[in-house]
Amino acid sequence: MNATHRMSVVQRTTMRAVALGAAAGLALGGCSSEAGTPLDSEVGTDTEETTTVDGDEEVMTMPVTGFEFGYDLGSTEIAAGTYTFDFSNVGSMQHDLRIEGEGLDDGTAVIGPGETDSVTVTLEPGTYTIYCSVGNHRAQGMEVEITVS
């Protein structure tokens, strides 16, 4: 093998290593987020994990993430029943989660970035609004309607 050919093999190997390193960097870069933007692992949460309370009552757990200025709760159409909304603030500002409708008005405490809180409510069939009561967050888009059947 001559020196020119050997050099091109080394160059190709180096180029492949650089390309693989760049691809790995991009993949790992997806693990971080800008302020207010949820990570992929924080979005598209599963809903309706069943737990039992007092031996009789089924309680569904619905993970919800909040960020500037929206919520991700996985599903906006759910069955009637008792739910614990596990709220995680993945944004950079304070937020809460309020649930209003069909005579219900309840919610979590206002929590800071990286904090969590939960609220358990019984939802009858109807339409409910989940929103943030902090400042003008609701007007800026932190509001989602859910349908319970």
C-alpha positions in Angstrom: 0.0 0.0 0.0 1.5 3.4 -1.0 1.7 6.5 1.3 -1.1 8.3 -0.7 -3.5 5.4 -0.4 -2.6 4.9 3.3 -3.3 8.6 3.9 -6.8 8.4 2.3 -7.7 5.4 4.5 -6.6 7.4 7.6 -8.5 10.4 6.4 -11.7 8.3 5.8 -11.4 6.7 9.2 -10.9 10.1 10.8 -13.9 11.5 8.9 -16.1 8.6 10.0 -15.0 9.2 13.7 -15.8 12.9 13.4 -19.2 12.2 11.8 -20.0 9.6 14.5 -19.0 12.1 17.2 -21.1 14.8 15.7 -24.1 12.5 15.5 -23.6 11.5 19.1 -23.4 15.1 20.1 -26.6 15.9 18.3 -28.3 13.0 20.0 -27.1 14.0 23.4 -28.0 17.6 22.7 -31.6 16.5 22.5 -31.4 15.7 26.2 -31.4 19.4 27.1 -33.9 22.1 26.4 -34.2 25.8 26.2 -36.1 27.5 29.1 -39.8 27.0 28.6 -39.5 24.1 26.2 -40.1 20.6 27.5 -37.7 17.8 26.9 -38.9 15.0 24.6 -38.9 12.8 27.7 -41.2 15.2 29.4 -43.7 15.4 26.6 -46.4 12.9 25.5 -46.9 11.6 29.0 -48.9 8.4 29.6 -52.4 8.8 31.1 -54.7 6.9 33.2 -52.4 4.7 35.3 -54.8 3.1 37.8 -54.2 3.0 41.5 -56.5 2.0 44.3 -57.5 4.1 47.3 -59.4 2.7 50.3 -59.7 -0.7 48.6 -62.7 0.3 46.6 -62.2 3.5 44.7 -60.1 3.5 41.5 -58.0 6.6 41.0 -56.4 7.3 37.6 -53.1 9.1 37.6 -52.6 11.7 34.8 -49.1 13.2 34.6 -49.2 16.8 33.3 -46.3 19.0 32.4 -46.5 22.8 32.3 -44.2 25.2 30.5 -44.3 28.7 29.0 -47.1 28.8 27.9 -48.9 25.5 27.7 -49.6 22.1 29.1 -49.0 18.6 27.9 -51.4 16.0 29.4 -51.3 13.3 26.8 -55.0 13.1 26.2 -57.9 15.6 26.2 -60.6 13.0 26.1 -60.9 10.8 29.2 -63.5 8.6 30.9 -65.4 9.9 34.0 -63.8 9.0 37.3 -61.4 10.1 40.0 -58.1 11.4 38.8 -54.9 12.6 40.4 -53.3 15.1 38.2 -49.5 14.9 38.8 -48.3 18.4 37.7 -44.6 19.0 36.9 -43.4 22.5 36.1 -40.7 22.1 33.4 -40.7 25.8 32.6 -38.6 28.6 33.9 -41.4 30.5 35.6 -43.9 29.8 38.4 -47.1 27.9 37.3 -50.1 26.1 38.7 -52.8 23.8 37.3 -56.4 24.7 37.9 -59.3 22.5 36.9 -62.7 24.2 36.3 -66.0 23.0 35.0 -69.2 21.1 35.8 -69.3 22.8 39.2 -65.6 22.0 40.0 -63.0 24.5 40.8 -59.8 23.0 42.2 -56.1 22.8 41.5 -52.5 22.6 42.7 -50.4 25.2 44.5 -48.3 27.7 42.5 -45.0 25.9 42.0 -41.6 27.0 40.8 -39.5 25.6 38.0 -38.6 22.0 38.5 -41.2 21.5 41.2 -44.2 19.1 41.3 -47.6 19.1 43.0 -50.8 17.1 42.5 -54.5 17.5 42.9 -57.1 14.7 43.0 -60.6 15.4 41.7 -63.6 13.4 40.6 -64.7 14.3 37.1 -68.3 13.7 36.0 -69.1 13.7 32.2 -68.8 17.1 30.7 -66.3 19.7 29.6 -63.5 21.0 31.9 -60.8 23.7 31.5 -57.3 23.2 32.8 -55.5 26.5 33.1 -52.7 28.5 34.9 -53.9 31.2 37.2 -50.5 32.9 37.5 -50.5 36.4 36.0 -51.7 36.4 32.4 -50.4 32.9 31.7 -54.0 31.7 30.8 -54.3 34.5 28.2 -50.9 33.5 26.8 -52.1 30.0 26.0 -51.8 28.0 29.3 -55.3 26.7 28.9 -56.6 23.4 27.5 -60.1 21.9 27.4 -60.7 18.3 28.3 -63.8 16.3 27.5 -65.0 13.7 30.1 -67.4 11.0 28.9 
